[in-house]
């Protein structure tokens, strides 16, 4: 009986964990200067990303700012130079940068 319980326990621990979706609701993140950015977390336990409410992919830079993501010359997604803002707070320069470099999901 004890052998059967051990075998069953070992069999259960070898199973792959179920895929877990990211939190579905909006998450308000605070920038280092106190500004707030509304974001969504998308993906699962293996791959996930952060995006603005209107679909621009975000990354956190080395200084702790949420910035818009861009692709480097190797095609990798990396932090860009523009700090993330809610759609109604973006300047014309922000919008031009996003149109040229941003990753829309």
LONU-771415 format. One record per residue (C-alpha): x, y, z. Coordinates in pm, whole numbers, plus 50000, padded with zeros to 5 digits. Example, Ala and Ser with C-alpha at 12.3 -4.5 7.8 and 13.67 -1.06 7.14 Angstrom:
REM LONU-771415
+-------+-------+-------+
:     X :     Y :     Z :
+-------+-------+-------+
: 51230 : 49550 : 50780 :
: 51367 : 49894 : 50714 :
+-------+-------+-------+
//
This chain:
REM LONU-771415
+-------+-------+-------+
:     X :     Y :     Z :
+-------+-------+-------+
: 50000 : 50000 : 50000 :
: 50277 : 50248 : 50092 :
: 50458 : 50165 : 49767 :
: 50144 : 50247 : 49568 :
: 50105 : 50584 : 49745 :
: 50470 : 50673 : 49679 :
: 50432 : 50573 : 49312 :
: 50117 : 50782 : 49276 :
: 50284 : 51082 : 49442 :
: 50588 : 51055 : 49216 :
: 50364 : 51029 : 48911 :
: 50175 : 51344 : 49007 :
: 50490 : 51545 : 49066 :
: 50623 : 51454 : 48721 :
: 50321 : 51603 : 48547 :
: 50356 : 51937 : 48369 :
: 50192 : 52226 : 48554 :
: 49878 : 52365 : 48397 :
: 49916 : 52685 : 48195 :
: 49820 : 52985 : 48402 :
: 49703 : 53300 : 48224 :
: 49825 : 53642 : 48334 :
: 49609 : 53859 : 48558 :
: 49331 : 53982 : 48324 :
: 49254 : 54319 : 48484 :
: 49412 : 54659 : 48439 :
: 49715 : 54726 : 48661 :
: 49810 : 55083 : 48747 :
: 50190 : 55111 : 48771 :
: 50370 : 55406 : 48928 :
: 50669 : 55562 : 48755 :
: 50967 : 55682 : 48966 :
: 50839 : 56043 : 48944 :
: 50493 : 55944 : 49075 :
: 50310 : 55943 : 48739 :
: 50075 : 55650 : 48697 :
: 50049 : 55435 : 48383 :
: 49757 : 55201 : 48319 :
: 49882 : 54864 : 48193 :
: 49780 : 54508 : 48120 :
: 49991 : 54199 : 48183 :
: 49955 : 53941 : 47906 :
: 50088 : 53590 : 47855 :
: 50128 : 53288 : 48083 :
: 50387 : 53145 : 48323 :
: 50635 : 53084 : 48040 :
: 50614 : 53407 : 47843 :
: 50458 : 53735 : 47950 :
: 50474 : 54102 : 47864 :
: 50338 : 54434 : 47980 :
: 50141 : 54665 : 47753 :
: 49955 : 54993 : 47767 :
: 49575 : 54992 : 47766 :
: 49586 : 55085 : 47395 :
: 49826 : 54803 : 47306 :
: 50187 : 54935 : 47306 :
: 50438 : 54688 : 47447 :
: 50638 : 54808 : 47750 :
: 50965 : 54720 : 47918 :
: 51124 : 54837 : 48242 :
: 51461 : 55006 : 48195 :
: 51762 : 54985 : 48428 :
: 51649 : 55294 : 48619 :
: 51306 : 55146 : 48697 :
: 51103 : 55345 : 48442 :
: 50838 : 55179 : 48228 :
: 50932 : 55266 : 47871 :
: 50796 : 55170 : 47532 :
: 50957 : 54859 : 47386 :
: 51131 : 54853 : 47049 :
: 51324 : 54596 : 46845 :
: 51701 : 54621 : 46822 :
: 51908 : 54540 : 46511 :
: 51895 : 54168 : 46601 :
: 51514 : 54173 : 46622 :
: 51510 : 54139 : 47000 :
: 51254 : 54330 : 47205 :
: 51438 : 54582 : 47424 :
: 51353 : 54895 : 47626 :
: 51326 : 55210 : 47416 :
: 51414 : 55564 : 47522 :
: 51059 : 55703 : 47562 :
: 50892 : 55686 : 47904 :
: 50551 : 55521 : 47895 :
: 50245 : 55742 : 47939 :
: 49872 : 55693 : 47922 :
: 49730 : 55764 : 47577 :
: 49578 : 56100 : 47673 :
: 49913 : 56223 : 47815 :
: 50136 : 56151 : 47513 :
: 50297 : 56435 : 47322 :
: 50316 : 56455 : 46943 :
: 50682 : 56348 : 46973 :
: 50579 : 56041 : 47177 :
: 50323 : 55947 : 46911 :
: 50576 : 55990 : 46627 :
: 50831 : 55777 : 46815 :
: 50571 : 55504 : 46870 :
: 50467 : 55509 : 46503 :
: 50830 : 55465 : 46397 :
: 50977 : 55238 : 46669 :
: 50703 : 55109 : 46900 :
: 50562 : 54757 : 46907 :
: 50183 : 54751 : 46884 :
: 50022 : 54430 : 47005 :
+-------+-------+-------+
//
